[in-house]
Amino acid sequence: MASESEKKPSSAALTDKIRELLNARSADSSICPSDVARAMSPDDWRPLMDPVREAAGAMVDAGEVEITQKGEVVDLGTVRGPIRIRWPR
């Protein structure tokens, strides 16, 4: 049986998938963290939601992406509810 760490994609893999999905959309588009989780593990994506948010948070800290809610940039550390990930504008 695979260990928990073997089943979960690395932060680097999640970051790469975020970049890949954003690059596949128009520059003005955003993605949902669930898009990333589903792309990485279509049959068991829900456990990846927090790791995806953490990977996105590291990307925000690096200035690579923005986190939005209802089209407005928000602080991932304090926001509640659904978010989107986009390239900075």
ChimeraX commands (.cxc) that place a marker at each C-alpha (Angstrom):
marker #1 position 0.00,0.00,0.00 radius 0.5
marker #1 position 1.33,3.44,-0.93 radius 0.5
marker #1 position 2.18,5.83,1.85 radius 0.5
marker #1 position 0.32,9.12,2.15 radius 0.5
marker #1 position 3.32,11.06,0.80 radius 0.5
marker #1 position 3.54,8.75,-2.23 radius 0.5
marker #1 position -0.08,9.43,-3.13 radius 0.5
marker #1 position 0.08,13.22,-2.84 radius 0.5
marker #1 position 1.77,15.21,-5.58 radius 0.5
marker #1 position 4.67,17.39,-4.47 radius 0.5
marker #1 position 4.31,21.12,-4.06 radius 0.5
marker #1 position 6.53,21.52,-7.14 radius 0.5
marker #1 position 4.20,19.27,-9.17 radius 0.5
marker #1 position 1.18,21.29,-8.04 radius 0.5
marker #1 position 2.96,24.55,-8.89 radius 0.5
marker #1 position 3.81,23.20,-12.34 radius 0.5
marker #1 position 0.18,22.18,-12.89 radius 0.5
marker #1 position -1.04,25.65,-11.83 radius 0.5
marker #1 position 1.32,27.21,-14.40 radius 0.5
marker #1 position 0.26,24.72,-17.07 radius 0.5
marker #1 position -3.45,25.36,-16.55 radius 0.5
marker #1 position -2.99,29.14,-16.47 radius 0.5
marker #1 position -0.90,29.02,-19.64 radius 0.5
marker #1 position -3.66,27.05,-21.36 radius 0.5
marker #1 position -6.13,29.89,-20.78 radius 0.5
marker #1 position -6.24,33.46,-21.99 radius 0.5
marker #1 position -4.09,35.95,-20.07 radius 0.5
marker #1 position -7.24,37.46,-18.52 radius 0.5
marker #1 position -8.61,34.13,-17.28 radius 0.5
marker #1 position -8.29,32.46,-13.90 radius 0.5
marker #1 position -8.50,28.92,-12.61 radius 0.5
marker #1 position -10.12,27.34,-9.59 radius 0.5
marker #1 position -7.96,25.34,-7.18 radius 0.5
marker #1 position -10.28,22.41,-7.89 radius 0.5
marker #1 position -9.22,22.55,-11.57 radius 0.5
marker #1 position -5.67,21.81,-10.42 radius 0.5
marker #1 position -6.73,19.12,-7.96 radius 0.5
marker #1 position -8.92,17.38,-10.55 radius 0.5
marker #1 position -6.13,17.51,-13.14 radius 0.5
marker #1 position -3.73,15.86,-10.71 radius 0.5
marker #1 position -6.10,13.22,-9.32 radius 0.5
marker #1 position -9.45,13.01,-11.13 radius 0.5
marker #1 position -10.85,10.25,-8.92 radius 0.5
marker #1 position -9.64,11.54,-5.54 radius 0.5
marker #1 position -9.14,15.29,-5.91 radius 0.5
marker #1 position -10.71,16.66,-2.72 radius 0.5
marker #1 position -7.73,15.80,-0.45 radius 0.5
marker #1 position -5.57,17.95,-2.74 radius 0.5
marker #1 position -7.51,21.17,-2.19 radius 0.5
marker #1 position -5.42,22.37,0.78 radius 0.5
marker #1 position -2.09,21.43,-0.87 radius 0.5
marker #1 position -3.16,23.31,-4.03 radius 0.5
marker #1 position -4.03,26.38,-1.97 radius 0.5
marker #1 position -0.65,26.11,-0.21 radius 0.5
marker #1 position 1.18,25.86,-3.54 radius 0.5
marker #1 position -0.76,28.87,-4.83 radius 0.5
marker #1 position 0.12,30.75,-1.64 radius 0.5
marker #1 position 3.83,30.15,-2.24 radius 0.5
marker #1 position 3.36,31.42,-5.79 radius 0.5
marker #1 position 1.66,34.55,-4.42 radius 0.5
marker #1 position 4.59,35.09,-2.04 radius 0.5
marker #1 position 6.93,34.86,-5.04 radius 0.5
marker #1 position 4.81,37.41,-6.95 radius 0.5
marker #1 position 3.96,34.85,-9.63 radius 0.5
marker #1 position 0.16,34.73,-9.27 radius 0.5
marker #1 position -2.72,36.51,-7.56 radius 0.5
marker #1 position -5.59,35.05,-5.57 radius 0.5
marker #1 position -8.99,36.56,-6.26 radius 0.5
marker #1 position -12.51,36.30,-4.98 radius 0.5
marker #1 position -15.33,37.84,-6.98 radius 0.5
marker #1 position -12.70,39.40,-9.25 radius 0.5
marker #1 position -10.88,41.24,-6.45 radius 0.5
marker #1 position -7.38,40.37,-5.22 radius 0.5
marker #1 position -7.57,38.92,-1.70 radius 0.5
marker #1 position -5.21,37.70,1.01 radius 0.5
marker #1 position -5.13,33.90,0.94 radius 0.5
marker #1 position -4.38,33.84,4.66 radius 0.5
marker #1 position -7.65,35.51,5.60 radius 0.5
marker #1 position -10.07,34.79,2.76 radius 0.5
marker #1 position -12.94,32.37,3.29 radius 0.5
marker #1 position -14.85,30.60,0.57 radius 0.5
marker #1 position -14.15,30.00,-3.10 radius 0.5
marker #1 position -11.09,31.57,-4.68 radius 0.5
marker #1 position -9.52,31.81,-8.13 radius 0.5
marker #1 position -5.88,31.86,-9.21 radius 0.5
marker #1 position -4.66,34.16,-12.01 radius 0.5
marker #1 position -1.52,35.71,-13.43 radius 0.5
marker #1 position -0.81,39.16,-11.92 radius 0.5
marker #1 position -2.40,42.12,-13.65 radius 0.5
marker link #1:1,2 radius 0.2
marker link #1:2,3 radius 0.2
marker link #1:3,4 radius 0.2
marker link #1:4,5 radius 0.2
marker link #1:5,6 radius 0.2
marker link #1:6,7 radius 0.2
marker link #1:7,8 radius 0.2
marker link #1:8,9 radius 0.2
marker link #1:9,10 radius 0.2
marker link #1:10,11 radius 0.2
marker link #1:11,12 radius 0.2
marker link #1:12,13 radius 0.2
marker link #1:13,14 radius 0.2
marker link #1:14,15 radius 0.2
marker link #1:15,16 radius 0.2
marker link #1:16,17 radius 0.2
marker link #1:17,18 radius 0.2
marker link #1:18,19 radius 0.2
marker link #1:19,20 radius 0.2
marker link #1:20,21 radius 0.2
marker link #1:21,22 radius 0.2
marker link #1:22,23 radius 0.2
marker link #1:23,24 radius 0.2
marker link #1:24,25 radius 0.2
marker link #1:25,26 radius 0.2
marker link #1:26,27 radius 0.2
marker link #1:27,28 radius 0.2
marker link #1:28,29 radius 0.2
marker link #1:29,30 radius 0.2
marker link #1:30,31 radius 0.2
marker link #1:31,32 radius 0.2
marker link #1:32,33 radius 0.2
marker link #1:33,34 radius 0.2
marker link #1:34,35 radius 0.2
marker link #1:35,36 radius 0.2
marker link #1:36,37 radius 0.2
marker link #1:37,38 radius 0.2
marker link #1:38,39 radius 0.2
marker link #1:39,40 radius 0.2
marker link #1:40,41 radius 0.2
marker link #1:41,42 radius 0.2
marker link #1:42,43 radius 0.2
marker link #1:43,44 radius 0.2
marker link #1:44,45 radius 0.2
marker link #1:45,46 radius 0.2
marker link #1:46,47 radius 0.2
marker link #1:47,48 radius 0.2
marker link #1:48,49 radius 0.2
marker link #1:49,50 radius 0.2
marker link #1:50,51 radius 0.2
marker link #1:51,52 radius 0.2
marker link #1:52,53 radius 0.2
marker link #1:53,54 radius 0.2
marker link #1:54,55 radius 0.2
marker link #1:55,56 radius 0.2
marker link #1:56,57 radius 0.2
marker link #1:57,58 radius 0.2
marker link #1:58,59 radius 0.2
marker link #1:59,60 radius 0.2
marker link #1:60,61 radius 0.2
marker link #1:61,62 radius 0.2
marker link #1:62,63 radius 0.2
marker link #1:63,64 radius 0.2
marker link #1:64,65 radius 0.2
marker link #1:65,66 radius 0.2
marker link #1:66,67 radius 0.2
marker link #1:67,68 radius 0.2
marker link #1:68,69 radius 0.2
marker link #1:69,70 radius 0.2
marker link #1:70,71 radius 0.2
marker link #1:71,72 radius 0.2
marker link #1:72,73 radius 0.2
marker link #1:73,74 radius 0.2
marker link #1:74,75 radius 0.2
marker link #1:75,76 radius 0.2
marker link #1:76,77 radius 0.2
marker link #1:77,78 radius 0.2
marker link #1:78,79 radius 0.2
marker link #1:79,80 radius 0.2
marker link #1:80,81 radius 0.2
marker link #1:81,82 radius 0.2
marker link #1:82,83 radius 0.2
marker link #1:83,84 radius 0.2
marker link #1:84,85 radius 0.2
marker link #1:85,86 radius 0.2
marker link #1:86,87 radius 0.2
marker link #1:87,88 radius 0.2
marker link #1:88,89 radius 0.2
view
